[in-house]
């Protein structure tokens, strides 16, 4: 089995992306980088740049699946709204190409890579370097965060235990429906 996964770490100032190729159980880095949006003041222009670049990556590398880091909850509603829009625009580019999309919470991504949900960006980058046998050190850690999203997604889809236990439940209601025998009454 060969699969290409596009990971995205959404942002309206710096958006990270990373692509991995999976052949059997071996993962290799195709590319990683960022969309640096600091020079653009207009939020809608930033969204257009995000869509355009993600669309270009999809056209160039033909990923089979896309995974995004889900926005964490913050106190600033305006920042969360802008981040959600950036994520939505990236998703739209994938949906236009009919690419399956998955989202993962930041803690789940960190846990999948480092074993702890409170790992720093540097710890995640260090673990990725070991896992993927790469010395690449990008200027922005948003790029390695995006790569971590792709690797986390690979772990989720390739782990048979995950698919048996809960079948990838997305909520408690979903879990209960898929696992009625595991609920105590």
VEXKOLMI-933902 format. One line per field, with one value per residue: residue in three letters; residue number from 1; y, z, x negated of N, C-alpha, C, O in turn. Coordinates in steps of 0.05 Angstrom, whole numbers, plus 5000, padded with zeros to 4 digits. Last residue first. Layout:
REM VEXKOLMI-933902
r Ala | ...
k NUM | ...
n_py Y | ...
n_pz Z | ...
n_px X | ...
ca_py Y | ...
ca_pz Z | ...
ca_px X | ...
c_py Y | ...
c_pz Z | ...
c_px X | ...
o_py Y | ...
o_pz Z | ...
o_px X | ...
This chain:
REM VEXKOLMI-933902
r Unk | Unk | Unk | Unk | Unk | Unk | Unk | Unk | Unk | Unk | Unk | Unk | Unk | Unk | Unk | Unk | Unk | Unk | Unk | Unk | Unk | Unk | Unk | Unk | Unk | Unk | Unk | Unk | Unk | Unk | Unk | Unk | Unk | Unk | Unk | Unk | Unk | Unk | Unk | Unk | Unk | Unk | Unk | Unk | Unk | Unk | Unk | Unk | Unk | Unk | Unk | Unk | Unk | Unk | Unk | Unk | Unk | Unk | Unk | Unk | Unk | Unk | Unk | Unk | Unk | Unk | Unk | Unk | Unk | Unk | Unk | Unk | Unk | Unk | Unk | Unk | Unk | Unk | Unk | Unk | Unk | Unk | Unk | Unk | Unk | Unk | Unk | Unk | Unk | Unk | Unk | Unk | Unk | Unk | Unk | Unk | Unk | Unk | Unk | Unk | Unk | Unk | Unk | Unk | Unk | Unk | Unk | Unk | Unk | Unk | Unk | Unk | Unk | Unk | Unk | Unk | Unk | Unk | Unk | Unk | Unk | Unk | Unk | Unk | Unk | Unk | Unk | Unk | Unk | Unk | Unk | Unk | Unk | Unk | Unk | Unk | Unk | Unk | Unk | Unk | Unk | Unk | Unk | Unk | Unk | Unk | Unk | Unk | Unk | Unk | Unk | Unk | Unk | Unk | Unk | Unk | Unk | Unk | Unk | Unk | Unk | Unk | Unk | Unk | Unk | Unk | Unk | Unk | Unk | Unk | Unk | Unk | Unk | Unk | Unk | Unk | Unk | Unk | Unk | Unk | Unk | Unk | Unk | Unk | Unk
k 185 | 184 | 183 | 182 | 181 | 180 | 179 | 178 | 177 | 176 | 175 | 174 | 173 | 172 | 171 | 170 | 169 | 168 | 167 | 166 | 165 | 164 | 163 | 162 | 161 | 160 | 159 | 158 | 157 | 156 | 155 | 154 | 153 | 152 | 151 | 150 | 149 | 148 | 147 | 146 | 145 | 144 | 143 | 142 | 141 | 140 | 139 | 138 | 137 | 136 | 135 | 134 | 133 | 132 | 131 | 130 | 129 | 128 | 127 | 126 | 125 | 124 | 123 | 122 | 121 | 120 | 119 | 118 | 117 | 116 | 115 | 114 | 113 | 112 | 111 | 110 | 109 | 108 | 107 | 106 | 105 | 104 | 103 | 102 | 101 | 100 | 99 | 98 | 97 | 96 | 95 | 94 | 93 | 92 | 91 | 90 | 89 | 88 | 87 | 86 | 85 | 84 | 83 | 82 | 81 | 80 | 79 | 78 | 77 | 76 | 75 | 74 | 73 | 72 | 71 | 70 | 69 | 68 | 67 | 66 | 65 | 64 | 63 | 62 | 61 | 60 | 59 | 58 | 57 | 56 | 55 | 54 | 53 | 52 | 51 | 50 | 49 | 48 | 47 | 46 | 45 | 44 | 43 | 42 | 41 | 40 | 39 | 38 | 37 | 36 | 35 | 34 | 33 | 32 | 31 | 30 | 29 | 28 | 27 | 26 | 25 | 24 | 23 | 22 | 21 | 20 | 19 | 18 | 17 | 16 | 15 | 14 | 13 | 12 | 11 | 10 | 9 | 8 | 7 | 6 | 5 | 4 | 3 | 2 | 1
n_py 4999 | 5010 | 4996 | 4960 | 4946 | 4988 | 5020 | 5056 | 5088 | 5107 | 5139 | 5178 | 5203 | 5222 | 5225 | 5195 | 5132 | 5091 | 5043 | 5024 | 4983 | 4975 | 5017 | 5011 | 4963 | 4976 | 5034 | 5067 | 5113 | 5134 | 5141 | 5180 | 5222 | 5232 | 5249 | 5297 | 5325 | 5331 | 5367 | 5411 | 5418 | 5432 | 5483 | 5511 | 5525 | 5554 | 5536 | 5465 | 5422 | 5356 | 5307 | 5246 | 5199 | 5199 | 5195 | 5238 | 5282 | 5276 | 5289 | 5344 | 5365 | 5355 | 5388 | 5438 | 5444 | 5400 | 5359 | 5342 | 5290 | 5242 | 5213 | 5236 | 5225 | 5223 | 5270 | 5309 | 5296 | 5305 | 5360 | 5382 | 5336 | 5328 | 5309 | 5290 | 5280 | 5256 | 5297 | 5324 | 5373 | 5403 | 5388 | 5417 | 5469 | 5467 | 5464 | 5516 | 5543 | 5525 | 5546 | 5600 | 5602 | 5590 | 5636 | 5674 | 5655 | 5661 | 5716 | 5730 | 5708 | 5689 | 5643 | 5580 | 5513 | 5495 | 5469 | 5409 | 5400 | 5355 | 5315 | 5282 | 5233 | 5229 | 5284 | 5306 | 5345 | 5388 | 5396 | 5405 | 5453 | 5486 | 5488 | 5514 | 5564 | 5582 | 5585 | 5624 | 5668 | 5677 | 5690 | 5738 | 5768 | 5772 | 5804 | 5846 | 5846 | 5805 | 5788 | 5740 | 5690 | 5637 | 5574 | 5527 | 5457 | 5396 | 5335 | 5280 | 5235 | 5169 | 5109 | 5042 | 5002 | 5014 | 5078 | 5142 | 5206 | 5269 | 5339 | 5396 | 5464 | 5519 | 5588 | 5646 | 5674 | 5639 | 5568 | 5496 | 5450 | 5392 | 5340 | 5293 | 5231 | 5179 | 5110 | 5043 | 4976
n_pz 5649 | 5614 | 5549 | 5513 | 5478 | 5441 | 5405 | 5371 | 5406 | 5438 | 5400 | 5388 | 5439 | 5444 | 5378 | 5341 | 5337 | 5312 | 5334 | 5385 | 5368 | 5315 | 5302 | 5339 | 5322 | 5273 | 5250 | 5207 | 5220 | 5261 | 5236 | 5198 | 5233 | 5254 | 5206 | 5197 | 5244 | 5236 | 5195 | 5224 | 5257 | 5220 | 5207 | 5254 | 5264 | 5212 | 5186 | 5193 | 5186 | 5168 | 5176 | 5187 | 5202 | 5223 | 5278 | 5287 | 5272 | 5307 | 5355 | 5346 | 5341 | 5393 | 5422 | 5401 | 5420 | 5478 | 5503 | 5526 | 5517 | 5504 | 5463 | 5416 | 5377 | 5403 | 5433 | 5394 | 5375 | 5420 | 5428 | 5382 | 5350 | 5281 | 5225 | 5156 | 5091 | 5025 | 4969 | 4926 | 4912 | 4946 | 4994 | 4995 | 4996 | 5043 | 5082 | 5077 | 5095 | 5148 | 5171 | 5166 | 5199 | 5248 | 5255 | 5260 | 5307 | 5344 | 5344 | 5366 | 5417 | 5459 | 5487 | 5451 | 5438 | 5376 | 5313 | 5292 | 5240 | 5188 | 5132 | 5073 | 5024 | 4979 | 4942 | 4894 | 4887 | 4856 | 4875 | 4928 | 4924 | 4903 | 4946 | 4981 | 4955 | 4952 | 5006 | 5025 | 4994 | 5013 | 5066 | 5058 | 5037 | 5083 | 5116 | 5098 | 5105 | 5093 | 5115 | 5141 | 5121 | 5095 | 5096 | 5101 | 5095 | 5066 | 5029 | 5040 | 5085 | 5093 | 5129 | 5121 | 5116 | 5052 | 5048 | 5050 | 5050 | 5074 | 5077 | 5112 | 5130 | 5170 | 5166 | 5202 | 5208 | 5212 | 5207 | 5214 | 5193 | 5156 | 5115 | 5067 | 5048 | 5003 | 5001 | 4982 | 5000
n_px 5499 | 5440 | 5419 | 5400 | 5439 | 5443 | 5407 | 5430 | 5459 | 5417 | 5389 | 5427 | 5430 | 5378 | 5347 | 5323 | 5290 | 5261 | 5278 | 5276 | 5230 | 5216 | 5183 | 5142 | 5120 | 5095 | 5071 | 5073 | 5099 | 5066 | 5016 | 5031 | 5042 | 4991 | 4967 | 4996 | 4981 | 4927 | 4927 | 4944 | 4900 | 4862 | 4884 | 4882 | 4831 | 4794 | 4749 | 4735 | 4689 | 4677 | 4658 | 4694 | 4724 | 4773 | 4762 | 4726 | 4756 | 4800 | 4775 | 4764 | 4816 | 4835 | 4800 | 4815 | 4866 | 4873 | 4927 | 4972 | 4986 | 4936 | 4917 | 4903 | 4943 | 4992 | 4991 | 4994 | 5046 | 5077 | 5070 | 5096 | 5141 | 5151 | 5191 | 5189 | 5217 | 5208 | 5215 | 5239 | 5221 | 5252 | 5231 | 5183 | 5203 | 5233 | 5192 | 5172 | 5218 | 5221 | 5175 | 5188 | 5233 | 5210 | 5179 | 5220 | 5244 | 5203 | 5197 | 5247 | 5245 | 5197 | 5189 | 5195 | 5188 | 5155 | 5174 | 5142 | 5098 | 5117 | 5102 | 5121 | 5101 | 5071 | 5043 | 5014 | 4974 | 4997 | 5049 | 5038 | 5009 | 5049 | 5085 | 5053 | 5048 | 5102 | 5117 | 5080 | 5095 | 5147 | 5136 | 5108 | 5150 | 5180 | 5148 | 5096 | 5041 | 4986 | 4939 | 4950 | 4957 | 4925 | 4936 | 4882 | 4865 | 4842 | 4845 | 4840 | 4811 | 4837 | 4849 | 4866 | 4901 | 4919 | 4903 | 4925 | 4901 | 4925 | 4921 | 4943 | 4950 | 4973 | 4982 | 4979 | 5027 | 5067 | 5065 | 5064 | 5024 | 5036 | 5011 | 5026 | 5001 | 5003 | 4988 | 4988 | 4983
ca_py 5012 | 4998 | 5016 | 4972 | 4927 | 4986 | 5001 | 5036 | 5074 | 5091 | 5116 | 5160 | 5191 | 5201 | 5237 | 5224 | 5149 | 5119 | 5048 | 5049 | 4994 | 4955 | 5013 | 5035 | 4964 | 4959 | 5018 | 5041 | 5096 | 5128 | 5122 | 5153 | 5210 | 5224 | 5224 | 5276 | 5320 | 5315 | 5340 | 5400 | 5412 | 5406 | 5462 | 5505 | 5499 | 5556 | 5561 | 5488 | 5439 | 5381 | 5328 | 5271 | 5199 | 5201 | 5176 | 5210 | 5278 | 5272 | 5262 | 5325 | 5366 | 5343 | 5359 | 5429 | 5443 | 5426 | 5362 | 5369 | 5311 | 5261 | 5198 | 5237 | 5227 | 5202 | 5243 | 5307 | 5295 | 5278 | 5341 | 5385 | 5356 | 5318 | 5330 | 5283 | 5298 | 5251 | 5284 | 5300 | 5350 | 5408 | 5378 | 5388 | 5461 | 5471 | 5441 | 5493 | 5548 | 5520 | 5517 | 5590 | 5608 | 5572 | 5610 | 5676 | 5658 | 5634 | 5700 | 5739 | 5698 | 5711 | 5663 | 5603 | 5533 | 5492 | 5493 | 5423 | 5404 | 5382 | 5316 | 5307 | 5241 | 5212 | 5269 | 5288 | 5320 | 5379 | 5391 | 5382 | 5429 | 5481 | 5477 | 5487 | 5548 | 5579 | 5567 | 5597 | 5657 | 5670 | 5666 | 5715 | 5763 | 5758 | 5777 | 5840 | 5857 | 5813 | 5813 | 5763 | 5710 | 5660 | 5596 | 5545 | 5486 | 5411 | 5363 | 5290 | 5263 | 5187 | 5137 | 5062 | 5014 | 4993 | 5053 | 5117 | 5183 | 5245 | 5316 | 5374 | 5441 | 5498 | 5562 | 5625 | 5689 | 5663 | 5593 | 5521 | 5464 | 5421 | 5350 | 5322 | 5246 | 5206 | 5132 | 5068 | 5000
ca_pz 5655 | 5637 | 5566 | 5532 | 5498 | 5462 | 5425 | 5359 | 5385 | 5450 | 5413 | 5367 | 5427 | 5462 | 5401 | 5340 | 5347 | 5305 | 5305 | 5381 | 5393 | 5329 | 5286 | 5339 | 5348 | 5273 | 5276 | 5204 | 5199 | 5266 | 5259 | 5190 | 5217 | 5272 | 5219 | 5177 | 5238 | 5258 | 5189 | 5202 | 5269 | 5233 | 5186 | 5243 | 5275 | 5229 | 5200 | 5181 | 5208 | 5160 | 5190 | 5171 | 5194 | 5194 | 5265 | 5292 | 5260 | 5279 | 5352 | 5351 | 5318 | 5370 | 5427 | 5397 | 5391 | 5465 | 5491 | 5534 | 5504 | 5523 | 5486 | 5438 | 5370 | 5383 | 5447 | 5411 | 5357 | 5408 | 5449 | 5387 | 5371 | 5306 | 5243 | 5184 | 5111 | 5052 | 4987 | 4937 | 4899 | 4917 | 4987 | 4995 | 4974 | 5018 | 5077 | 5071 | 5068 | 5129 | 5169 | 5153 | 5170 | 5236 | 5253 | 5238 | 5283 | 5338 | 5335 | 5339 | 5398 | 5440 | 5499 | 5462 | 5448 | 5405 | 5330 | 5299 | 5269 | 5198 | 5161 | 5086 | 5048 | 4981 | 4966 | 4893 | 4900 | 4852 | 4846 | 4921 | 4936 | 4888 | 4920 | 4988 | 4960 | 4928 | 4987 | 5036 | 4992 | 4984 | 5060 | 5070 | 5020 | 5060 | 5124 | 5093 | 5126 | 5084 | 5100 | 5157 | 5114 | 5112 | 5081 | 5112 | 5094 | 5088 | 5032 | 5013 | 5081 | 5084 | 5123 | 5120 | 5143 | 5073 | 5032 | 5065 | 5033 | 5077 | 5062 | 5109 | 5115 | 5164 | 5164 | 5190 | 5206 | 5194 | 5220 | 5206 | 5218 | 5157 | 5142 | 5071 | 5067 | 5008 | 5007 | 4981 | 5000
ca_px 5524 | 5452 | 5433 | 5381 | 5432 | 5463 | 5398 | 5412 | 5473 | 5438 | 5376 | 5418 | 5454 | 5387 | 5360 | 5317 | 5313 | 5256 | 5281 | 5289 | 5240 | 5232 | 5208 | 5158 | 5133 | 5119 | 5072 | 5058 | 5111 | 5094 | 5019 | 5022 | 5063 | 5012 | 4958 | 4996 | 5010 | 4936 | 4916 | 4961 | 4926 | 4859 | 4880 | 4908 | 4839 | 4817 | 4747 | 4748 | 4696 | 4689 | 4643 | 4689 | 4695 | 4771 | 4781 | 4718 | 4730 | 4804 | 4785 | 4742 | 4797 | 4848 | 4800 | 4787 | 4862 | 4868 | 4900 | 4963 | 5002 | 4948 | 4927 | 4884 | 4915 | 4986 | 4991 | 4970 | 5023 | 5076 | 5060 | 5067 | 5136 | 5140 | 5181 | 5192 | 5205 | 5218 | 5196 | 5251 | 5208 | 5254 | 5257 | 5183 | 5185 | 5247 | 5210 | 5155 | 5208 | 5242 | 5178 | 5163 | 5236 | 5230 | 5166 | 5201 | 5260 | 5213 | 5175 | 5239 | 5265 | 5202 | 5206 | 5180 | 5206 | 5159 | 5168 | 5167 | 5100 | 5113 | 5107 | 5112 | 5116 | 5094 | 5047 | 5037 | 4967 | 4969 | 5045 | 5054 | 4996 | 5025 | 5094 | 5061 | 5024 | 5086 | 5131 | 5081 | 5067 | 5142 | 5151 | 5095 | 5127 | 5191 | 5154 | 5124 | 5058 | 5013 | 4938 | 4945 | 4977 | 4920 | 4947 | 4902 | 4860 | 4855 | 4838 | 4839 | 4820 | 4816 | 4857 | 4844 | 4900 | 4920 | 4901 | 4925 | 4908 | 4909 | 4930 | 4924 | 4959 | 4954 | 4996 | 4962 | 5002 | 5072 | 5057 | 5076 | 5026 | 5037 | 5018 | 5021 | 5018 | 4992 | 5007 | 4974 | 5000
c_py 5010 | 5014 | 5002 | 4992 | 4938 | 4966 | 4997 | 5014 | 5052 | 5075 | 5097 | 5135 | 5171 | 5187 | 5215 | 5239 | 5178 | 5137 | 5077 | 5056 | 5022 | 4967 | 4993 | 5031 | 4988 | 4959 | 5002 | 5024 | 5069 | 5109 | 5115 | 5133 | 5182 | 5210 | 5214 | 5249 | 5296 | 5307 | 5321 | 5372 | 5400 | 5398 | 5434 | 5483 | 5492 | 5528 | 5564 | 5513 | 5464 | 5397 | 5355 | 5291 | 5222 | 5202 | 5176 | 5190 | 5249 | 5267 | 5256 | 5296 | 5346 | 5342 | 5344 | 5398 | 5431 | 5422 | 5390 | 5374 | 5339 | 5283 | 5216 | 5221 | 5224 | 5202 | 5222 | 5280 | 5292 | 5275 | 5312 | 5365 | 5358 | 5341 | 5317 | 5307 | 5288 | 5268 | 5280 | 5283 | 5323 | 5385 | 5382 | 5376 | 5431 | 5463 | 5443 | 5468 | 5525 | 5523 | 5510 | 5560 | 5597 | 5577 | 5589 | 5649 | 5658 | 5634 | 5672 | 5723 | 5706 | 5700 | 5685 | 5623 | 5556 | 5515 | 5486 | 5447 | 5419 | 5381 | 5344 | 5305 | 5267 | 5220 | 5252 | 5271 | 5299 | 5351 | 5378 | 5375 | 5404 | 5456 | 5469 | 5473 | 5519 | 5561 | 5561 | 5577 | 5628 | 5658 | 5657 | 5689 | 5739 | 5751 | 5760 | 5810 | 5849 | 5823 | 5822 | 5789 | 5736 | 5683 | 5620 | 5564 | 5501 | 5440 | 5374 | 5319 | 5269 | 5215 | 5153 | 5089 | 5036 | 5006 | 5030 | 5094 | 5159 | 5224 | 5292 | 5351 | 5421 | 5476 | 5541 | 5599 | 5670 | 5680 | 5616 | 5545 | 5492 | 5431 | 5380 | 5330 | 5274 | 5221 | 5157 | 5091 | 5025
c_pz 5684 | 5643 | 5589 | 5551 | 5519 | 5484 | 5447 | 5378 | 5373 | 5428 | 5424 | 5379 | 5405 | 5451 | 5420 | 5363 | 5349 | 5314 | 5298 | 5351 | 5387 | 5354 | 5299 | 5324 | 5350 | 5300 | 5277 | 5229 | 5197 | 5245 | 5264 | 5212 | 5207 | 5256 | 5238 | 5189 | 5218 | 5255 | 5211 | 5195 | 5248 | 5247 | 5199 | 5221 | 5266 | 5238 | 5220 | 5199 | 5196 | 5185 | 5184 | 5188 | 5176 | 5184 | 5235 | 5277 | 5263 | 5264 | 5322 | 5346 | 5321 | 5346 | 5403 | 5401 | 5385 | 5435 | 5478 | 5522 | 5510 | 5507 | 5508 | 5462 | 5393 | 5376 | 5427 | 5424 | 5373 | 5390 | 5437 | 5407 | 5375 | 5325 | 5269 | 5201 | 5139 | 5072 | 5014 | 4954 | 4910 | 4901 | 4957 | 4985 | 4972 | 4994 | 5050 | 5065 | 5059 | 5100 | 5148 | 5150 | 5155 | 5207 | 5240 | 5234 | 5259 | 5312 | 5328 | 5328 | 5370 | 5417 | 5479 | 5473 | 5460 | 5414 | 5359 | 5317 | 5274 | 5229 | 5171 | 5116 | 5059 | 5004 | 4966 | 4919 | 4902 | 4863 | 4841 | 4892 | 4928 | 4898 | 4903 | 4962 | 4966 | 4932 | 4963 | 5016 | 5003 | 4980 | 5031 | 5064 | 5031 | 5040 | 5100 | 5098 | 5123 | 5108 | 5090 | 5141 | 5128 | 5103 | 5100 | 5091 | 5106 | 5085 | 5056 | 5013 | 5051 | 5080 | 5114 | 5112 | 5144 | 5100 | 5051 | 5046 | 5051 | 5057 | 5068 | 5095 | 5114 | 5147 | 5156 | 5190 | 5192 | 5192 | 5201 | 5221 | 5212 | 5186 | 5142 | 5099 | 5070 | 5026 | 5012 | 4984 | 5000
c_px 5531 | 5478 | 5446 | 5393 | 5412 | 5456 | 5419 | 5404 | 5456 | 5453 | 5397 | 5405 | 5446 | 5412 | 5369 | 5330 | 5305 | 5279 | 5277 | 5292 | 5251 | 5245 | 5226 | 5184 | 5151 | 5134 | 5097 | 5059 | 5097 | 5106 | 5048 | 5024 | 5055 | 5035 | 4979 | 4988 | 5012 | 4966 | 4926 | 4952 | 4945 | 4886 | 4877 | 4906 | 4868 | 4826 | 4770 | 4746 | 4709 | 4697 | 4655 | 4674 | 4688 | 4743 | 4777 | 4736 | 4721 | 4777 | 4790 | 4751 | 4774 | 4829 | 4813 | 4786 | 4834 | 4865 | 4898 | 4935 | 4993 | 4962 | 4938 | 4892 | 4896 | 4956 | 4982 | 4968 | 4997 | 5052 | 5058 | 5056 | 5106 | 5135 | 5172 | 5181 | 5210 | 5203 | 5209 | 5232 | 5218 | 5242 | 5262 | 5209 | 5184 | 5229 | 5224 | 5171 | 5189 | 5234 | 5199 | 5166 | 5212 | 5234 | 5185 | 5187 | 5241 | 5229 | 5185 | 5216 | 5257 | 5220 | 5214 | 5200 | 5189 | 5177 | 5173 | 5159 | 5125 | 5113 | 5100 | 5120 | 5104 | 5112 | 5072 | 5040 | 4990 | 4964 | 5017 | 5050 | 5012 | 5010 | 5070 | 5070 | 5031 | 5062 | 5114 | 5094 | 5067 | 5115 | 5148 | 5109 | 5111 | 5169 | 5164 | 5130 | 5087 | 5029 | 4965 | 4946 | 4973 | 4938 | 4944 | 4912 | 4882 | 4848 | 4852 | 4831 | 4818 | 4828 | 4833 | 4855 | 4878 | 4921 | 4899 | 4924 | 4905 | 4920 | 4912 | 4936 | 4936 | 4966 | 4975 | 4978 | 4982 | 5048 | 5063 | 5066 | 5037 | 5040 | 5017 | 5030 | 5008 | 5011 | 4992 | 4994 | 4982
o_py 5020 | 5038 | 4983 | 5004 | 4925 | 4970 | 5002 | 4993 | 5031 | 5052 | 5072 | 5113 | 5149 | 5163 | 5191 | 5262 | 5184 | 5155 | 5086 | 5074 | 5041 | 4961 | 4994 | 5039 | 4987 | 4956 | 5013 | 5001 | 5050 | 5091 | 5092 | 5110 | 5164 | 5190 | 5190 | 5229 | 5278 | 5285 | 5298 | 5355 | 5381 | 5375 | 5415 | 5467 | 5470 | 5510 | 5574 | 5511 | 5483 | 5387 | 5376 | 5292 | 5219 | 5205 | 5154 | 5172 | 5237 | 5250 | 5234 | 5280 | 5334 | 5322 | 5323 | 5384 | 5416 | 5399 | 5401 | 5393 | 5358 | 5294 | 5207 | 5215 | 5212 | 5181 | 5204 | 5269 | 5276 | 5254 | 5298 | 5354 | 5338 | 5362 | 5297 | 5321 | 5278 | 5271 | 5299 | 5259 | 5302 | 5378 | 5365 | 5357 | 5420 | 5451 | 5423 | 5453 | 5516 | 5508 | 5491 | 5549 | 5587 | 5558 | 5573 | 5641 | 5645 | 5615 | 5660 | 5716 | 5690 | 5685 | 5698 | 5621 | 5551 | 5535 | 5473 | 5446 | 5441 | 5365 | 5355 | 5296 | 5273 | 5216 | 5260 | 5247 | 5276 | 5334 | 5361 | 5352 | 5383 | 5440 | 5448 | 5450 | 5500 | 5544 | 5538 | 5556 | 5611 | 5639 | 5633 | 5669 | 5722 | 5730 | 5737 | 5793 | 5845 | 5809 | 5844 | 5810 | 5753 | 5694 | 5622 | 5569 | 5490 | 5447 | 5363 | 5327 | 5265 | 5217 | 5150 | 5092 | 5048 | 5019 | 5027 | 5091 | 5155 | 5224 | 5294 | 5344 | 5428 | 5470 | 5545 | 5590 | 5678 | 5700 | 5612 | 5544 | 5510 | 5420 | 5392 | 5327 | 5279 | 5222 | 5157 | 5090 | 5027
o_pz 5693 | 5642 | 5585 | 5567 | 5540 | 5507 | 5471 | 5370 | 5365 | 5432 | 5421 | 5370 | 5404 | 5453 | 5412 | 5367 | 5357 | 5299 | 5279 | 5345 | 5385 | 5360 | 5294 | 5334 | 5361 | 5300 | 5281 | 5228 | 5186 | 5252 | 5270 | 5208 | 5207 | 5265 | 5239 | 5184 | 5222 | 5262 | 5206 | 5190 | 5254 | 5249 | 5189 | 5218 | 5271 | 5222 | 5242 | 5223 | 5190 | 5202 | 5193 | 5213 | 5154 | 5160 | 5222 | 5264 | 5245 | 5246 | 5313 | 5335 | 5302 | 5332 | 5396 | 5387 | 5365 | 5425 | 5468 | 5531 | 5499 | 5488 | 5528 | 5480 | 5391 | 5371 | 5434 | 5426 | 5367 | 5389 | 5444 | 5402 | 5372 | 5317 | 5278 | 5191 | 5146 | 5070 | 5025 | 4953 | 4904 | 4879 | 4944 | 4970 | 4950 | 4975 | 5036 | 5047 | 5036 | 5082 | 5133 | 5129 | 5133 | 5191 | 5223 | 5211 | 5239 | 5296 | 5308 | 5304 | 5351 | 5400 | 5482 | 5470 | 5478 | 5400 | 5366 | 5333 | 5263 | 5241 | 5163 | 5123 | 5055 | 5003 | 4954 | 4917 | 4910 | 4850 | 4824 | 4884 | 4922 | 4882 | 4890 | 4957 | 4956 | 4915 | 4955 | 5011 | 4991 | 4965 | 5025 | 5058 | 5016 | 5027 | 5098 | 5086 | 5143 | 5128 | 5079 | 5152 | 5129 | 5082 | 5119 | 5071 | 5120 | 5073 | 5066 | 5000 | 5038 | 5073 | 5125 | 5092 | 5165 | 5106 | 5064 | 5029 | 5064 | 5049 | 5067 | 5100 | 5114 | 5150 | 5136 | 5211 | 5173 | 5177 | 5176 | 5245 | 5204 | 5201 | 5129 | 5105 | 5074 | 5020 | 5024 | 4971 | 5016
o_px 5552 | 5479 | 5462 | 5379 | 5408 | 5464 | 5412 | 5394 | 5467 | 5459 | 5394 | 5410 | 5458 | 5414 | 5368 | 5325 | 5282 | 5287 | 5289 | 5308 | 5236 | 5268 | 5251 | 5205 | 5173 | 5159 | 5119 | 5050 | 5108 | 5121 | 5054 | 5034 | 5072 | 5046 | 4984 | 5000 | 5028 | 4974 | 4932 | 4969 | 4960 | 4892 | 4889 | 4925 | 4877 | 4827 | 4767 | 4742 | 4694 | 4712 | 4645 | 4678 | 4678 | 4738 | 4779 | 4726 | 4709 | 4776 | 4784 | 4736 | 4766 | 4827 | 4804 | 4772 | 4831 | 4862 | 4917 | 4921 | 5004 | 4952 | 4948 | 4876 | 4874 | 4944 | 4967 | 4946 | 4980 | 5039 | 5039 | 5034 | 5091 | 5125 | 5183 | 5163 | 5232 | 5178 | 5220 | 5232 | 5206 | 5251 | 5275 | 5210 | 5183 | 5238 | 5226 | 5165 | 5190 | 5242 | 5196 | 5159 | 5215 | 5238 | 5177 | 5183 | 5246 | 5228 | 5176 | 5216 | 5260 | 5211 | 5234 | 5224 | 5173 | 5180 | 5193 | 5141 | 5129 | 5126 | 5080 | 5141 | 5081 | 5137 | 5092 | 5039 | 4985 | 4951 | 5014 | 5047 | 4999 | 5000 | 5069 | 5064 | 5018 | 5056 | 5111 | 5083 | 5053 | 5112 | 5146 | 5096 | 5101 | 5170 | 5157 | 5117 | 5101 | 5031 | 4968 | 4952 | 4991 | 4935 | 4960 | 4899 | 4899 | 4827 | 4872 | 4812 | 4798 | 4851 | 4811 | 4869 | 4873 | 4941 | 4878 | 4942 | 4885 | 4943 | 4888 | 4959 | 4912 | 4990 | 4960 | 4987 | 4969 | 5047 | 5064 | 5059 | 5022 | 5057 | 5000 | 5053 | 4984 | 5035 | 4970 | 5015 | 4964
